[in-house]
Amino acid sequence: MKTKLLSLCAVVLFAAIAFSSCKPSDEQLQKQVTAGITAVSSAISSDVKKGEVTLSGVVNSDDLKAAAEIAAKAVKGVKSVVNNIQVQLPAPVITPDQALQTAVSTAVAAGGDAFNQVVVAVQDSVITLTGDIKKADLQKVMQIVSGLQPKKVVNSLTIAK
């Protein structure tokens, strides 16, 4: 009986050792996951605990976030992936002409119906005004536009009667 019990314990111990040696350790998984996600972006880091991978960092696109998750899931032995990567889109680049165009369009629109026939164009910080305006409103629109300090104002407005 003792021999059978001893044999059974030996088999169970052998099986436990064999199965645990087949499963990669968290350290091994960490190395493989790090290699995979570094190929996607160096801004991403990972942490592996009990086969669960947690990704973190900041990237500039949803595609990079998804690619990092795919790379981590592709590692044999990873049980699950928690993707805590944040996507921070780059700020849009606003040119001086765009800023000036927005400012002058807003100012002219604030003039109401008096300026609704005025068309504004901006190129190289030069404002060009075209369209129709009443003589009484011309000085006001020119003051508004000049107050924005462009390089130059080209007045191609037609005086309406």
Secondary structure per residue as TSV (DSSP state, phi and psi in degrees):
chain	resnum	aa	ss	phi	psi
A	1	M	-	360.0	-43.8
A	2	K	H	-62.4	-36.6
A	3	T	H	-65.9	-42.2
A	4	K	H	-64.6	-42.9
A	5	L	H	-65.2	-42.0
A	6	L	H	-64.8	-41.2
A	7	S	H	-64.9	-42.6
A	8	L	H	-62.1	-44.1
A	9	C	H	-62.0	-40.5
A	10	A	H	-64.3	-41.1
A	11	V	H	-65.7	-44.9
A	12	V	H	-62.4	-44.7
A	13	L	H	-62.8	-43.4
A	14	F	H	-62.2	-44.1
A	15	A	H	-63.7	-42.7
A	16	A	H	-62.4	-42.6
A	17	I	H	-66.0	-43.0
A	18	A	H	-64.2	-45.7
A	19	F	H	-69.5	-37.4
A	20	S	H	-71.6	-28.7
A	21	S	H	-76.3	-21.6
A	22	C	H	-74.2	-30.2
A	23	K	S	-84.3	128.0
A	24	P	-	-68.1	147.8
A	25	S	-	-75.2	164.5
A	26	D	H	-59.8	-34.5
A	27	E	H	-65.1	-42.3
A	28	Q	H	-65.3	-43.8
A	29	L	H	-60.9	-42.1
A	30	Q	H	-58.5	-43.6
A	31	K	H	-62.8	-44.6
A	32	Q	H	-69.1	-41.6
A	33	V	H	-64.9	-44.2
A	34	T	H	-59.3	-42.8
A	35	A	H	-60.9	-42.4
A	36	G	H	-68.4	-45.0
A	37	I	H	-77.0	-26.1
A	38	T	H	-65.9	-30.9
A	39	A	H	-67.0	-26.3
A	40	V	H	-81.9	-52.4
A	41	S	-	-162.9	137.6
A	42	S	T	-77.4	-7.2
A	43	A	T	-85.5	0.2
A	44	I	E	-105.9	138.3
A	45	S	E	-124.1	165.5
A	46	S	E	-140.5	158.5
A	47	D	E	-138.0	133.0
A	48	V	E	-118.2	126.4
A	49	K	E	-139.3	120.9
A	50	K	T	53.4	37.5
A	51	G	T	83.4	-4.2
A	52	E	E	-95.9	127.7
A	53	V	E	-102.4	131.5
A	54	T	E	-114.1	120.7
A	55	L	E	-98.6	141.4
A	56	S	E	-146.8	165.2
A	57	G	E	133.5	-176.0
A	58	V	E	-130.4	127.0
A	59	V	E	-125.4	169.7
A	60	N	S	-105.2	16.6
A	61	S	-	-158.6	153.2
A	62	D	H	-66.0	-30.8
A	63	D	H	-62.8	-41.3
A	64	L	H	-66.5	-39.2
A	65	K	H	-60.7	-47.4
A	66	A	H	-65.7	-40.0
A	67	A	H	-63.8	-38.0
A	68	A	H	-65.2	-40.4
A	69	E	H	-65.0	-42.4
A	70	I	H	-62.5	-42.3
A	71	A	H	-63.1	-39.9
A	72	A	H	-69.1	-41.9
A	73	K	H	-66.9	-24.0
A	74	A	T	-74.2	-15.0
A	75	V	S	-75.1	124.1
A	76	K	T	-65.6	128.1
A	77	G	T	107.1	-13.7
A	78	V	-	-75.0	125.9
A	79	K	-	-84.2	-43.9
A	80	S	E	-155.6	163.3
A	81	V	E	-130.6	127.5
A	82	V	E	-104.8	116.2
A	83	N	E	-99.4	99.0
A	84	N	-	-101.8	19.0
A	85	I	-	-69.1	134.6
A	86	Q	E	-99.6	142.1
A	87	V	E	-104.7	121.4
A	88	Q	-	-122.0	105.6
A	89	L	-	-71.2	143.0
A	90	P	-	-64.3	147.5
A	91	A	-	-66.3	139.7
A	92	P	-	-65.8	145.3
A	93	V	-	-88.1	120.7
A	94	I	-	-108.6	121.0
A	95	T	-	-79.4	159.3
A	96	P	H	-57.5	-36.0
A	97	D	H	-65.6	-38.9
A	98	Q	H	-65.2	-42.4
A	99	A	H	-64.0	-43.0
A	100	L	H	-67.0	-41.0
A	101	Q	H	-59.7	-45.1
A	102	T	H	-63.4	-44.8
A	103	A	H	-64.3	-45.0
A	104	V	H	-71.9	-37.0
A	105	S	H	-65.0	-41.0
A	106	T	H	-64.7	-43.7
A	107	A	H	-65.0	-42.3
A	108	V	H	-68.8	-39.6
A	109	A	H	-64.3	-32.2
A	110	A	H	-68.1	-17.7
A	111	G	T	-73.5	-7.6
A	112	G	G	73.4	-148.9
A	113	D	G	-62.9	-24.7
A	114	A	G	-61.8	-30.4
A	115	F	G	-112.8	12.9
A	116	N	T	-69.7	-11.5
A	117	Q	T	-100.7	4.7
A	118	V	E	-89.9	128.6
A	119	V	E	-109.9	132.2
A	120	V	E	-114.3	133.4
A	121	A	E	-131.0	142.6
A	122	V	E	-128.3	129.5
A	123	Q	E	-148.7	128.5
A	124	D	T	54.0	40.2
A	125	S	T	63.8	19.5
A	126	V	E	-107.1	124.7
A	127	I	E	-95.0	127.9
A	128	T	E	-114.8	126.5
A	129	L	E	-107.3	127.8
A	130	T	E	-132.2	169.5
A	131	G	E	109.6	-163.1
A	132	D	E	-113.5	146.6
A	133	I	E	-151.6	150.1
A	134	K	E	-77.4	147.9
A	135	K	H	-57.0	-38.0
A	136	A	H	-65.7	-24.3
A	137	D	H	-97.3	-9.2
A	138	L	H	-60.7	-46.8
A	139	Q	H	-63.2	-39.0
A	140	K	H	-64.4	-45.8
A	141	V	H	-65.5	-37.3
A	142	M	H	-66.7	-36.6
A	143	Q	H	-65.4	-43.3
A	144	I	H	-60.8	-49.2
A	145	V	H	-67.3	-42.4
A	146	S	H	-65.5	-31.6
A	147	G	T	-65.1	-17.5
A	148	L	T	-83.7	-2.8
A	149	Q	-	57.6	54.0
A	150	P	-	-75.6	170.0
A	151	K	S	-61.7	-39.0
A	152	K	E	-160.2	153.2
A	153	V	E	-119.5	122.4
A	154	V	E	-101.0	113.1
A	155	N	E	-95.4	102.7
A	156	S	E	-114.5	28.3
A	157	L	E	-73.9	147.2
A	158	T	E	-102.0	128.8
A	159	I	E	-77.8	118.9
A	160	A	E	-90.0	150.3
A	161	K	-	-99.6	360.0
